[in-house]
Amino acid sequence: FPWMEEFPGVFFFKDSPLRLKMSYYVWRMAKCKTDCIEQPLSVAFEKLGCVVGRHPCVFLLLALYVAAALGTGFVFLQEREANDIEDQFTPVNGPAKLERAIVVENFPQSEEFSDLRLASEGTYASLIITGLQGENILTEAAFNDIIELDRKVKSITTGKTFENLCAKTKGRCILNAILDIINYNATEIVSSNITYPKNNDIFLGTTIGGVELNSSKLTSARAVRLFYLLDEKKTKETSCCDYNEHLSFVLNFYRSMCLTLHRYQDEFENNSDSIIPLFSVMYVLAITISVLSCLRLDCVRTKVWVAALGVVSAGMAVLASFGLLLFCGMPFAMTVETAPFLILGVGVDDMFIMISCWQKTEVDKDVEVRLADTYKEAGVSITITTLTDVLAFYIGLATPFRSVQSFCLYTSTALLYFTPVDPKPSLLSLGDIFHRICHCGSGRFHGIMGC
């Protein structure tokens, strides 16, 4: 058999047809080529590295120009922001949305507002007033403050008055039940015999809390809740300002808590904004770790500045890719603000791979040859891992959640940026050229940080 001649030192079991067939398969597998993808990629990257090594300044300026040009897309950031929690964190075609559409179509709000016909939470603000020590709030002094608070809230204007935006029934804004019962007169809170939980067919269970009763008569309470409903047809957002600023001079002896429909959204936005200061800390730590990892006593082999600027290149990837997507009109969800942390990790990882391959090359070779060898060794592994990450994030686009779709789209696009327009190879070439000039000009090495 021909395959036996190629392996003269290997013992084949001629006495068994099964073992003979297994030997044949081993020989066929040894003849198969498994580098049909790796080999062409290595050759292509080697040629690309040679070109970049010849013209490092051109490729570096190209990377800077592309990042600066695409980064101008951030001027559209504010109008592209998608901060609606329901839209971003619920399934696109979820059953609840379809059922709500049916309810809205068949039971729309008429001119007369009714909370029973609401298909959503509605647009509202709610204030809860309690005593500082949990004392009884059904007093004349307390209700003087509450009535004054109600007046202040209704006087808040943001282009339109509360009277223009409030939900109305019979031509009047819907009033707070407890204040309507006492006719907005604080002295009547003591003299009125208010029953609980219903007073003359008015349900007070959502308005008064922490109650004490004598039979069904209300004797004391620890909390009063005021509601301010807005007409959804007139506005999509509450026109209420920061209540804490207004309440500070209204309630002298009581404390209040404000809840609006958009309070959850505000909390999400505040949490996202709190991440931004961490970016500076993150980049400082990444640069410090990268510099310490690439620090060498050998002037030629130290890659301090390359490591520092390699971290900056991750920021360039974020700037360019995010700007491009903002140019294209892609929504910018709150979840995208965390993507730079992941992108920095991938960028620094690729940088260390490239520096490691560069330092394995022979120092006395030309820059273009060294970079070609570096590209040949590192290019394939970096490309395959990057494309794997990108594919994983693009698969995430199939999820029905818009926040996840936005995060995956922005992150995968930023990862793709590393492949065609990456300044790190140019930085390696320029750093080597700089060290060669210093070394050849002086005839010796000068210190840790370079010549």
N, C-alpha and C positions, 0 to 999 in steps of 0.2 A: 504494500500500500504506500502511496506517495507521502502521506503525512508521517509515516514512521521514519522515512529517511530524513525528514526535517528535524526530528527529535531522536537522534541516535542514542542518547543517554537515558531515554525514558523507557520504562518497561511497560509493554502493552500485553493485556491478557488475551492471547490468541485463542485460548481454549473456551472462551465464553462469548457468544454473539452479542449479548447485552453489553458486556464490558467493552467489547470492540466498538460497538456503536457509540458508547459514551466517550471513548477515546477520539472517535471521529468528530464528535460535536465539540470537544475541547479544542481540537485542531482548527475547526472552522471558526470558533469564537476568537482564537488567537489571530486569525487572518482578517477579522472584521476591523474596520476603521471606526473608532468612536469619537474622533475629533473633527467630524465633518462640520460642526458649528464653531468650535473653539479655534481651529486652525485659520479659517478665513477671517474671523474677527481679530485674531492676533496679528495677522498680516496687515489688515486694514488699520488697526490701532498703531502698529509700528510705523506705517507710512504717515499717519496723522501726527504722531509724536515727532517725527523727523521734520515735518512742515512747521509745527509749532515751535520746535527748537530753533529753526532758522529765523523765524519772525515772531519772537515772543512779545515784542512791543505792540505789534499789530493786533495780535489776539487778545492781549490785555486791554488795549484801548477799545477793541470791539466789545469785550465783555462789559466794560464800564459804560460804554455808550448804550448798549442794549438795556442794561439795568436802569440807567438814568431815563432813557426814552420811555420804557414801559412803566417805570415808577411814577410817571406823571398821571397814570390812571387813578392814583389815590385821591385826586381831586373829586372823583365821583363817589368816594367812600360813603359820605353821609346819605346820599340819595339811594345807595345800593344796600344800606343796612336793612336787614330783615329781623326785627326784634319782636314780632308777634309770637308769643309763647304758644298759643293754640295752633297757629299755622306751622310753626317750626317743630313742635314736639308731639304732634299727633299724626297718625297715618293720613296720607294724602286723600285716599278714597275710603276712609274708614266708615263702617256702618253708622256710627253716631252722626257723622256729618251728613250722610244721605238721609237719615231719619229726621234730622233737624230741618233739612231743606223741605221735606214733605210737610212738616209741621208749619213752617213759615209760609209755605204756599197755600195751605188750607186754612190756617188760623192766623192771619196777619194782624198786626196791631192796627186798630182803627184810630180815628182822631181822639177817641177817649181812651186814655192809657189804662191798661189792666195788667197787673203783675201776674195774673193767672195765665195770660196769653204769651208770656215771655218764653221764647225758645232757647234763651241763653241766660247768663247771670244778669244781663242788663248792664247799663252804664250808670254807675252810682258812686257815691262816697258815703262812708259811714263813720260816725264819731261815737266813741264810748266814753262817758264821763263818770268818774268814780271819785270818792273822797280820798284824801291823802292817807288817812288812817283806816279806811274802810267804814267810815261812819255813815249814818243815815243821810241820804242825799235828797229826800223829799222834804226840804225846808225852803222857806222863802228866800233866804240868802243864796242857797245853791241855785234855785231856779232863776233868780235875777241874773246870775252869771250865765246860766244855760240859755236864757232868752237873748242875752247880749251876744253870746256866741253864735246863736242862730242868725241874728241880724248881721253879724260880721261875715259869716259864711255867705249869706245871700247877697252881700254887697261886693263880693270879690268879682272883678271883671277881668277878662282876658280877651278883649276885642268885643265880646258879647256879654250881656249881663245874665245872671242866673234866671231871671224872668224870661229871657229869650230862649234858654236852652232846657229848662226844666220840663219834666213829663207832666202833662196836664190832664185833668178830667173836669168836665163841665166848665172849661175855660179858665180854670185856676190851677196853679201849681199844687202838686200833691203835698199836703202838710204833714208834719210829724204829729202822730196821733196824741201823744201825751200833752204837747203844747196846745193842740187844738181843743182838747178837753177842758183845759183851764183858761181858754181864750187868750193865751199869751199874757196872762196876769199872774205873777208869781205868788200873790197873796192867796189865790184860790187853791193852791196845792195843798194847803193845810185844811181849809174848810171843806173842800170837795170830798165827798164820800166815794172814792174810786174803788170799784170792784176789780178783782183779778182772778183769772186771766182775761175775762171779757168784761168790758164796761160799756153797756148800751150797744151791744153788737159790735164793738170795736175790740179786736184782739190785741192785747198788750204784751203777750208772751215774748215777742221779739224786741220790745221797746224798753221794758223794765226788768232788771235782773237782781238777784240776791234779795228776794222779797221776804217780808214777814207779814202774816195775815191774821186778822181777827175775824173768824168765820171766813167770809169771802172778801172782807174789807181790807184794803191795802193800808198797812200801818207804817211800814218803813221799807226802804230799798237801798242797796249799795251801788247800783249802777243804772244809768239812763243811756239809751242808745238812740241817736238821731240818724235818719236816713235822708239823703238828697239824691233823688232820681232824676236822670237826664233823658231826654228824648233821643233814642238811637237814630232816628231819621235825620236829626239836625246835626248830630256830631258823632264821630266815632271814638272820641276820646273825652274824658272828663276835663272840664275847664277849671278844675280846682287847683289852686296853687299849693305851695308848701304850708300846710295847716299849722305846723309847729311854730312858724314865724308869726302867724296871726294870733295863735292861742296864748302866746307868752304874756301878752298884756291884757288878755280878756279873763282868763280863769286865774283868780288870785289865790284861792284856797282849795282848788280841786285839780286833778290831773285828767288828761284826756289822751285817747289813742285814736289815730286816724287810720281807716282802712278804705282803700279805693280798689276798683276793679283792676287797676294797672299797678297795684303795689307789688304783686308777684313779679311782674315784668320789670319794674324798677329795681327790685332786688337782684334779678338776673343780670341786668345791665351794670349795676354797681359791683357785683362780683366779678364780672368780666373786666370792668375798668380797673379793678384792684390788681389784675394780673399784669397790666402794662408796666408798672414800676419794677416788676420782677425781671423784665427783659434786660434791663441794664445790669442787674446783679448776675443774671444768667450768662450774659456775654462776657462780663469781667471774669467770672469763674472759669468759663470755657477757654478764654484766651490765656489765663494764668496756667491752667492745667496743661494746655497745649504747648505753651512756651517751655514749661519745666520738663515736659516729656521729650521735647526736641532739642533741649540744651546739650551741647557738646563742648568739651575743652578744645577740640580741633576746630580751627577757624573755618576750614573748608566744609566740614561735615555738619556744622551746627546749622540748624534751620529755624532759628528763633523767629525771624521776621516772617518767614514763609508760614509758620504755624499760626502766628497772630493774624496775618492777613487771610489765611485759610478760613478762620472763624468768621471773618468779615464777609467772605464769599458766600457763606450761608445766609447772611443778612441780605446780600445782593440777590440771591435766589428768591427770597421772600418778597423783596421789593419788586423785582421784575415779574414774577409769576402772578402775584396778587394784583399788581397794576394791570397786567394783560387781561385778567378775568374781569376786573372792574370796568375796563374799557369795553369788554364784550357784553356788559350788562348782567353779569352773574350776581345773584343775591349774596350778600355778606352776612352770614348768620353769626350769632354770638359765639358759637362753638369754634369758629375759625380762629378766634383770637388765641387759642391754645396751640394752634398748629406750629408756630415758629419754634417751640420747644422740641418737637419731634424732628423738624427739618434741620435744626442745628445739630442734633445728635447724629443724624445720617450724614450730614456734611462733614462733621469732624471725623467720623469713622472713615469716610472715603479719603479724607486728607491724610490720616495716619497710614492707610494702606499705600497711598501713592508715595509718601515720604519713605516708608519702609522699603519699597521696591527701588526707589531712587538711590538710597544709601547702599543697596546691594550692587549697584553698577560700579564699574571701574572709574576711579577719579580722574585718571589721565586721559580718558576718552573725550572727544568733542561733545559739546553740550547737546547738539541735535542727536548724536548717537546715544548718549545717556538717556535722553528723554524718550527716544524711540524704544529703547530697551524697557524703560519704566512703563510706557504705554502698553507694550507687548505683554508685560507680566500683570500689571494692575488693571488694564482696561477691561479685560474680559470679566474678571471677577466683580469689578465695580458695576459694570453694565448689567450683568445677570442679576445681582442682588438688587440693584435699583429698579430694574424692570419687574422683578418679583414683587417688590414693595408697591410699585405703581399699579400693577395688576390687582393686587389685593385691595388697594383703595378704590380703584375703578369698579371693582365688584361691589364695593359699598354703595355705589350710585344706584344700585338696584333696590335699596331699602326704601320703604314708603315714607320715611321721615325726612323732611326737608333739611333739618339741622345736620343730620348725618350726611346727606347728599352734598351739602355745601362744604362741610369739613373735608370729605373725601376728595371732592373736586379740587379744592384749593391746595390740599396737601400733595396730591399726586402730580399736579401741574408743577409745583415747586420742586419736587423730586426729579421730574423730567428736565428741569432747567439745568441741573448739574451736568447732564450728558453733552449737549451741543455747545453751551457757552459757559464753560467753567474756567475761571481765571487761575486756578491753582497750578496747572502745568506751566503757564507763562511765568508765574511767580517763581517756580522752581528753576526755570531756565535763567531768568534775570538774576536770581540770587547766586547761581553758580557763576554766571558771567562776572558779577560784581566781585565775588571772592577770588576769581582767577586774576582779575585786573589788580586787585590789592596785593595778592600773593606774588604775582610776577613783577609788580612794580617795586616791591620792597625786598623781595628775596627771602622773606620769612613771614611767619604768622604773627598776628597781633591780637592776642587776647581772645576772650570767650565770645564777645558779641560781634566779632567780625573785624575786618581790616580798617 
